Amino acid sequence: MSGKGAPELSVRNAGDLRVAVIAAQWHEKVMDGLVNGALRALGELGIDEPTLIRVPGSFELPVAAKVLAARYDAVVALGVVIRGGTPHFDYVCQGVAQGLTQVSVETGVPVGFGVLTCDTEEQALDRAGIEGSSEDKGHEAVIAAVSTAATLRSVSEPWH
């Protein structure tokens, strides 16, 4: 269920990677879909004991990612922000995106971006990986983060 133009990523030898998933609590049905997709992807990759923590909302994802990046090979951030009638949407989306990018760049730990930024709840549900959805962004965020972590591990191992 990847989006139009999305690459088909193949991930090998990832079962020993330590992965943490951080999920916001707003919009329960959407978040349940994202979390289920993420956990399913981790199981498919042989990562049987991921850490799952919940934070109040998407704005809290970067600080949690920063703490977890010190102990994990990859972090996956899941959340949803739905546009309302005020500029709050823009500030939250910008802060979350910049914060998660900063964590990844500063720590060298891949952060999977599974934060939906949608105009409507219907758009979010269509990307949440639930029955009838056209996309599964929780699953995709895990594959991207774990694929990147495996790639970084392969290039950081000593050359023979």
Secondary structure, DSSP 8 states (H G I E B T S, - for coil): ---TT-------S-TT--EEEEEE-SSHHHHHHHHHHHHHHHHHTT----EEEEESSGGGHHHHHHHHHTT-SEEEEEEEEE--SSTHHHHHHHHHHHHHHHHHHHH---EEEEEEEESSHHHHHHHBTSTT-S-BHHHHHHHHHHHHHHHHHHHHS---
